[in-house]
Amino acid sequence: MTPAAEQACRFVQLVAQAQPHPGNALDERIVTTAQKIAAEIRRELFETSRSDVPLTRKA
């Protein structure tokens, strides 16, 4: 992973941990989207499916 990609992943994970301001739809949407992206990053890094089953990739 490139340094820029690592930095982007850290940023997304940081935003995903944030608490949106109550009633602020934009904040809520940003945090929700960041949480979804962070989940996809974790699945890719640990090579698991959405049900945490290890993926088997054939080259």
C-alpha positions in Angstrom: 0.0 0.0 0.0 1.4 3.4 -0.9 1.9 6.1 1.8 -1.0 8.1 0.4 -3.3 5.1 0.6 -2.2 4.4 4.2 -2.9 8.0 5.1 -6.3 7.9 3.4 -7.2 4.7 5.3 -6.2 6.3 8.6 -8.3 9.3 7.8 -11.4 7.2 7.0 -11.0 5.2 10.1 -10.7 8.4 12.2 -13.8 9.9 10.7 -15.6 6.6 11.2 -15.0 6.9 14.9 -16.5 10.4 15.1 -19.9 11.2 16.7 -22.1 13.2 14.3 -23.8 16.3 15.7 -27.3 15.4 16.6 -29.8 16.5 13.9 -27.0 17.3 11.4 -27.9 15.2 8.4 -24.6 15.9 6.6 -22.5 14.9 9.6 -24.6 11.7 10.0 -24.2 10.8 6.3 -20.4 11.5 6.4 -19.9 9.3 9.5 -22.1 6.5 8.2 -20.3 6.5 4.8 -16.9 6.5 6.5 -18.0 3.5 8.7 -19.0 1.6 5.6 -15.7 2.4 3.9 -13.7 1.5 7.0 -15.5 -1.9 7.2 -14.6 -2.5 3.6 -10.9 -1.6 4.3 -10.9 -4.0 7.3 -12.3 -6.8 5.1 -9.7 -6.2 2.4 -6.8 -6.0 4.9 -7.9 -9.2 6.7 -9.2 -10.9 3.6 -12.6 -11.8 5.1 -16.1 -11.6 3.8 -18.9 -9.6 5.4 -19.7 -12.6 7.6 -16.0 -12.8 8.7 -15.4 -16.0 6.7 -11.8 -16.0 5.4 -11.7 -15.5 1.7 -9.9 -18.0 -0.5 -8.4 -16.4 -3.6 -7.0 -18.4 -6.4 -4.3 -16.8 -8.4 
